[in-house]
Amino acid sequence: MESEPNEGWSRATLYFPARQSTREALADFIKENPLFGTGFEWQNYGRKEPAVAAWGAVRGILADAVTAVANGKASPESALQVAAEKAMSSMSQ
């Protein structure tokens, strides 16, 4: 994907561009939308999802754990413990 259409697509949809090289073309947009810029930088730390049949269920389990912590309903330690137990059970089925 070339930079110009990639840039236009990102501005119109607020999706991150498919190419890191588009960052320069989006400099003014990133300055006006700093959270977009932060998210764009965080892509460097992203990884593919595991190729495990149970991953869909595990992803939901992890999302529930993060939500419980964010809502103050669980400590990070207890939420992680519960999530680990549920994930192990899900993967053994």
Secondary structure, 3 states (H helix, E strand, C coil): CCHHHHHHHHHHHCCCCCCHHHCHHHHHHHHHCHHHHHHHHHHHHCCCCCCCCCHHHHHHHHHHHHHHHHCCCCCHHHHHHHHHHHHHHHHCC
